[in-house]
Amino acid sequence: MPFKFCCECGREHREESESPFCIPCEASFDEDDSFDEDYYIEQRENELAERAAMCKCGAWQFAKDGTVIHVADCCCGAE
């Protein structure tokens, strides 16, 4: 299973569920609290796009379809 990024803290995690959060962040939410999953996904996409735009070493790149891909360890400080 590929890694996913938590929409709350940004940590990479392997998780079988469809939740956009890692287990610790998801546990911190009260069950009565509702979250807008689309908002968090959009925020994460914006953060990744900003990294790709600032990256000078090529570790963060834009794919042909406009998505952001992480191809190597970043050495220029864009992370």
Summary of the structure (lengths in Angstrom):
residues: 79
radius of gyration: 14.0
end to end distance: 23.3
largest distance: 43.5
contacts: 169
relative contact order: 0.14
helix: 30%
strand: 13%
